[in-house]
Amino acid sequence: MLSFMRGSNPPRRNTASQARIEYEDGKSWQEFSPPGSEYLVRHSIPPGSMFNPPLHLHLFQTERFRCVAGAGVWHQPTHPDASKRRVVMRAGDPHITLQAGLFHRFENASGDEDLVVEIGLDPESQDAEMEHRFFRNFFGYLEDCRVQGTEPSLFQLELFLWTVDGPLAIPVPGIPNWLNWWISRGFMVVLGKWIGEFLLGYRASYPEYYSGPMRKRVD
């Protein structure tokens, strides 16, 4: 409706058919596993990478992380157990599980070594293709913005996040965590769905990034 008011979209690379996608001039990549695998996707994350996500939450989804190489640090600042608010995991350590509804982020803990991490969902069969579409669109868009030197649109990012119920965290000090949960979700819906999609004409998925299920099922 008001698409003339939005910023211009960067030219999109066509990566929809690639099972392994490279980013940041080949310094980082993501690779998708077949359905039925324990982990949905593997990321290789260099220091300072765009794959180090900001603080966010998953409204209804539990995530599992396994460190394959390097070291990472996971932050859950609102976790009721103080010992789990900052967890360092190295290759060979047991996987960690992040429960739905808790603010969290993770990052490469090394200044000179890549972090290779696998991400799984609970349950995998319910959410895997939805997440598959999200990862391709979200990071494909960020990469194209990076290459073109343009700032990503917050409205577009929140619309991508709306597809997986995973809003950016908007923590307000001094109020209960459940209320921050609703505030973050509300901003995502308003900025992403109402303004981003309905008013500005952004799309929740682009065929250059995602063209439908492509992963072969594990026998």
HUGI-V78463 format. One line per field, one symbol per residue. ss: DSSP state (a for helix, b for strand, c for the rest). psi: psi as a letter, one per 20 degrees, with the letter a starting at -180 (. if undefined). burial: # if it has 16 or more other C-alpha atoms within 10 Angstrom, else .. Layout:
BEGIN
ss=???
psi=???
burial=???
END
This chain:
BEGIN
ss=ccaaaccccccccccccccbbbbaaacbbbbbccccccccbbbbbccccccccccbcccccbbbbbbbbcbbbbbccccccaaacbbbbbcccccbbbcccccbbbbbccccccbbbbbbbbcaaaaaaaaaaaaaaaaaaaaaaaaacccccaaaaaaaaacccccbccccccccaaaaaaaaaaaaaaaaaaaaaaacccccccccccccccccccc
psi=gkhiirrqqqppqojhjphppqrlkjhrrqpqqqqiqhpgqppoorpjqiioqrpaqphjppqqppphqbqrpppmijphohijhoppprpiqqrqpoqqipprrrrpiqijpqpoqqprroqghhighghggggggghgggghgghikqpqphggghgghhijlmqqpmpoqjqqhhhhghgggggggggggggggggijqqiqphhhpjrpippqp.
burial=........##....##....####...###.####..##########.###...#####.############.######....#.#.####....#.############....#########.#...##.################.....##.#################.....#..##.###.################.###.###...#.....
END
